[in-house]
Amino acid sequence: GEIKINNKYKTYNNRNWWNKICYIPQSNFLINKSPRENVILDLDSNIDEKYLEDCFKKARIHDLYDVRSPVGDNGINLSGGQQQRIAIARALFFKREILILDEFTSSLDSLNENEILDEIINFKELKTVFLISHKKELLFKCDKILVFENNKITEKFQI
């Protein structure tokens, strides 16, 4: 896509810009390694284990924190909800300033969906969060709602 600020196209090809953004799509990419390795993505061994465990808890996937077996190619050994929660734990772990959540709870049951969204809403003062969803009940947890049709904003709501 394109990024415009004040109606001017911007190009952001530098690594610093992209390291500020985390995009969680409806279906996520997982490597055939442990859940932990899927969250930290081969970072060096100087990891704050307490913080990592907290990310697993916030993503409601703490039961996989100590699992050392591989998840299979693209997470084939996990349910769709477990796959998405690992991606959510990864997003939390990397402390990005901008989160783009694109139907990111589509494979979750409603209890996990609401609890995880509440966790993310708790730190919205520190981050910019874009929540893309067809579920209207989720959108009412947001500050602003934009309705798009044919790539244009057709409605705006302030909550």
Buried (B, 14 or more C-beta within 10 A) or exposed (E): EEEEEEEEEEEEEEEEEEEBBBBBBBBBEBBBBBBBBBBBEEEEEEEEEEEBBBBBBBBBBBEBBEBEEBBBEBBEBBEBBBBBBBBBBBBBBBBBEEBBBBBBBBBBEEEBBBEBBEBBBEEBEEBEBEBBBEBEEBBEBBEEBEEEEEEEEEEEEEE
